[in-house]
Amino acid sequence: MSREIQVLSELVQRESLFVEKLNTEMGRVVVGQKYMLERLVIGILTGGHVLLEGVPGLAKTTAVKAVSDAMALQFSRIQFTPDLLPADVIGTTIYNAQKGEFAVKIGPIFANIVLADEINRAPAKVQSALLEAMQEHRVTIGEKTYHLPEPFLVLATQNPIEQEGTYPLPEAQVDRFMLKVVVNYPSMPEEREILERTALLDKPSIQKVVTAEDILSARKVLSQIYVDEKIKDYILNLVHATRDPERFSLKDIRRYIQYGASPRATIALLWAAKAHAFLRHRGFVTPEDIKSIGLDVLRHRVLLTYEAEAEEITAETIVQKIFDGVEIP
């Protein structure tokens, strides 16, 4: 088995070379925010949608645009606003008077990478228009179903719910995001570099260094990354601890959890951990991969009770207690 893992690790190292080129190109326009950029790459590698949350001005949109500019893929941006309609996202049928028939006009969702900018500024009916696309990679317009191009990925940004003019995302849609990444302020040296770059007249340009074939090939290697049975048990224990914390001697957090994570979280945790190992040129998953990516996979899937909100207990606090309480293999 060790020989097989060594061969697989060598394969991973070869297949992951394009990631260094991608990081270099993104670094031309995005200062710092390495954590956010790595999570975006994990989403691309796994085909898992990513939700970026943070106050305006933290380069969320810039980062997504940088990722798309470095990839030879079709990119589409949808600016979510309160007056947006579902047809503005997925498309609609239009009557052609000359031909006397209806024709389909496809929407901006038909792209490889879709930037859903400020997704929580549109009402629920518009957000729900993405449900079929995000889960099944297809949309229904009229009576016909249309498949979306592969790879297909939704990278969404949102401002904190507390801000004026925002709507909470439906739980069904939130669960379809593999990762929810909370974007923080840059450090002082990073912000100094941002300040210096704004004074430059020549803005850096990004070269397209990644193709769709690179991504699809990497996904095949990703599926081969070795996951030990004990690691799988660890993933299951973590997810089940969000539903039945008493079973793992975590009864003190039971009253704070209204609903635990769904089976979609189990799948997301496995694939995100594989991608995390892939980025570190390893052909096997370790508990550290699970712990490193786990908060981003689980924070939006644990729904809290009113008691938790009253005591200002956050989902991040609950998830951290679960990681601290569940035994590491």
ZADO-985762 format. One record per residue (C-alpha): residue in one letter; x, y, z. Coordinates in steps of 0.25 Angstrom, whole numbers, padded with zeros to 4 digits, always signed. Layout:
N
AXYZ;...
end
This chain:
329
M+0000+0000+0000;S+0011+0010+0003;R+0017+0008-0011;E+0004+0011-0017;I+0002+0023-0009;Q+0017+0028-0013;V+0013+0026-0027;L+0000+0033-0025;S+0007+0045-0018;E+0017+0046-0030;L+0005+0047-0040;V-0002+0057-0031;Q+0011+0065-0031;R+0012+0065-0046;E-0003+0068-0048;S-0003+0080-0038;L+0008+0088-0045;F-0002+0097-0051;V-0007+0102-0038;E+0006+0109-0036;K+0004+0116-0049;L-0010+0120-0045;N-0006+0125-0031;T+0005+0134-0038;E-0005+0140-0047;M-0015+0143-0037;G-0004+0149-0028;R-0002+0159-0039;V-0015+0166-0035;V-0019+0161-0021;V-0010+0165-0010;G-0010+0155+0002;Q-0024+0148+0004;K-0016+0134+0002;Y-0026+0127+0010;M-0038+0132+0001;L-0030+0129-0011;E-0027+0115-0007;R-0042+0112-0004;L-0045+0117-0018;V-0035+0107-0024;I-0041+0096-0015;G-0055+0099-0021;I-0050+0099-0035;L-0042+0086-0033;T-0055+0079-0027;G-0066+0086-0035;G-0071+0090-0021;H-0078+0104-0021;V-0072+0114-0012;L-0078+0126-0004;L-0070+0137+0001;E-0075+0146+0012;G-0069+0159+0016;V-0071+0174+0017;P-0069+0182+0004;G-0055+0185-0001;L-0048+0172+0003;A-0045+0168-0012;K-0056+0157-0012;T-0060+0160-0026;T-0046+0164-0030;A-0041+0150-0026;V-0052+0143-0033;K-0049+0151-0046;A-0035+0148-0044;V-0037+0133-0044;S-0046+0134-0056;D-0036+0142-0064;A-0025+0132-0061;M-0033+0121-0067;A-0037+0118-0081;L-0052+0117-0078;Q-0065+0124-0080;F-0068+0134-0069;S-0081+0141-0066;R-0084+0151-0055;I-0098+0153-0050;Q-0100+0165-0041;F-0111+0162-0031;T-0120+0173-0028;P-0134+0174-0022;D-0141+0176-0035;L-0134+0164-0042;L-0144+0153-0047;P-0141+0138-0049;A-0142+0139-0064;D-0130+0149-0063;V-0122+0138-0057;I-0125+0125-0065;G-0132+0130-0077;T-0146+0130-0083;T-0155+0128-0095;I-0157+0139-0105;Y-0168+0140-0116;N-0163+0142-0130;A-0174+0149-0137;Q-0167+0147-0151;K-0166+0132-0149;G-0178+0130-0141;E-0172+0122-0130;F-0165+0123-0117;A-0150+0123-0116;V-0141+0121-0104;K-0132+0132-0099;I-0121+0126-0090;G-0117+0134-0077;P-0103+0137-0072;I-0103+0124-0064;F-0098+0117-0076;A-0083+0118-0073;N-0072+0110-0067;I-0070+0120-0055;V-0082+0129-0051;L-0079+0140-0041;A-0092+0143-0033;D-0088+0156-0028;E-0095+0161-0015;I-0104+0149-0016;N-0112+0153-0003;R-0116+0166-0009;A-0127+0158-0017;P-0140+0152-0012;A-0142+0138-0009;K-0149+0135-0022;V-0137+0139-0030;Q-0127+0132-0021;S-0135+0119-0023;A-0134+0120-0038;L-0120+0115-0036;L-0124+0102-0028;E-0125+0093-0040;A-0113+0098-0047;M-0104+0097-0034;Q-0108+0083-0031;E-0111+0076-0045;H-0103+0085-0054;R-0115+0088-0062;V-0127+0097-0063;T-0141+0096-0068;I-0146+0107-0077;G-0161+0106-0081;E-0163+0091-0083;K-0149+0087-0087;T-0136+0084-0079;Y-0123+0089-0083;H-0109+0084-0078;L-0099+0094-0073;P-0085+0094-0079;E-0074+0086-0071;P-0067+0090-0062;F-0078+0098-0056;L-0076+0106-0043;V-0083+0117-0035;L-0074+0126-0028;A-0083+0135-0020;T-0080+0147-0011;Q-0089+0153+0000;N-0089+0164+0010;P-0092+0161+0025;I-0107+0159+0027;E-0107+0170+0037;Q-0104+0180+0026;E-0116+0188+0021;G-0123+0183+0008;T-0119+0168+0009;Y-0127+0156+0009;P-0123+0143+0016;L-0121+0131+0007;P-0130+0120+0007;E-0125+0108+0015;A-0126+0099+0003;Q-0117+0108-0005;V-0107+0110+0006;D-0105+0095+0007;R-0102+0094-0008;F-0089+0103-0005;M-0077+0093-0002;L-0070+0104+0005;K-0074+0117+0012;V-0061+0126+0014;V-0061+0138+0023;V-0052+0148+0018;N-0044+0157+0027;Y-0037+0170+0026;P-0023+0170+0021;S-0011+0172+0030;M-0004+0185+0031;P+0008+0181+0022;E-0002+0176+0011;E-0011+0188+0012;R+0002+0196+0010;E+0005+0188-0003;I-0009+0191-0008;L-0007+0206-0005;E+0006+0205-0013;R+0000+0198-0025;T-0012+0208-0026;A-0001+0218-0030;L+0003+0210-0042;L-0002+0215-0056;D+0001+0201-0062;K-0009+0191-0056;P-0004+0177-0056;S-0010+0167-0066;I-0013+0153-0064;Q-0009+0142-0074;K-0018+0130-0076;V-0010+0118-0071;V-0021+0108-0068;T-0030+0100-0077;A-0043+0092-0075;E-0035+0080-0078;D-0025+0083-0067;I-0037+0084-0057;L-0044+0071-0062;S-0031+0064-0062;A-0028+0068-0048;R-0041+0064-0043;K-0038+0050-0048;V-0026+0049-0040;L-0033+0055-0028;S-0043+0043-0028;Q-0031+0034-0027;I-0025+0041-0014;Y-0025+0030-0003;V-0034+0032+0009;D-0032+0022+0020;E-0044+0016+0027;K-0041+0023+0040;I-0041+0036+0033;K-0055+0033+0027;D-0059+0029+0041;Y-0054+0043+0046;I-0062+0050+0035;L-0075+0043+0039;N-0072+0045+0054;L-0071+0060+0052;V-0083+0061+0043;H-0091+0053+0053;A-0087+0061+0065;T-0094+0073+0059;R-0107+0064+0059;D-0105+0056+0072;P-0094+0063+0081;E-0098+0055+0093;R-0093+0043+0086;F-0079+0049+0086;S-0079+0055+0101;L-0083+0068+0095;K-0097+0070+0102;D-0093+0084+0107;I-0095+0089+0092;R-0108+0081+0089;R-0117+0093+0093;Y-0110+0102+0083;I-0112+0093+0071;Q-0126+0093+0064;Y-0121+0085+0052;G-0108+0078+0049;A-0101+0076+0036;S-0107+0068+0024;P-0101+0057+0017;R-0096+0067+0007;A-0086+0072+0017;T-0080+0058+0018;I-0078+0058+0004;A-0072+0072+0003;L-0063+0069+0015;L-0057+0057+0008;W-0055+0064-0005;A-0050+0077+0001;A-0040+0069+0009;K-0035+0062-0004;A-0033+0075-0010;H-0026+0081+0002;A-0016+0069+0001;F-0015+0071-0014;L-0010+0085-0012;R+0001+0080-0003;H+0005+0070-0013;R+0001+0058-0005;G-0007+0045-0010;F-0013+0043+0003;V-0022+0050+0013;T-0018+0053+0028;P-0027+0057+0040;E-0020+0071+0038;D-0026+0073+0024;I-0040+0070+0031;K-0037+0080+0042;S-0032+0091+0032;I-0044+0091+0023;G-0055+0086+0033;L-0059+0100+0038;D-0062+0105+0024;V-0070+0092+0021;L-0078+0092+0033;R-0080+0107+0038;H-0092+0109+0029;R-0098+0096+0031;V-0101+0096+0046;L-0113+0104+0049;L-0114+0110+0063;T-0126+0111+0073;Y-0131+0124+0078;E-0124+0121+0091;A-0111+0121+0084;E-0114+0135+0077;A-0118+0141+0090;E-0105+0136+0097;E-0097+0141+0084;I-0092+0127+0081;T-0087+0126+0067;A-0087+0114+0058;E-0072+0115+0057;T-0071+0113+0073;I-0080+0101+0072;V-0072+0095+0060;Q-0059+0097+0068;K-0065+0090+0080;I-0068+0078+0072;F-0054+0078+0066;D-0048+0079+0080;G-0057+0068+0085;V-0057+0057+0074;E-0045+0048+0075;I-0035+0049+0065;P-0030+0036+0058;
end
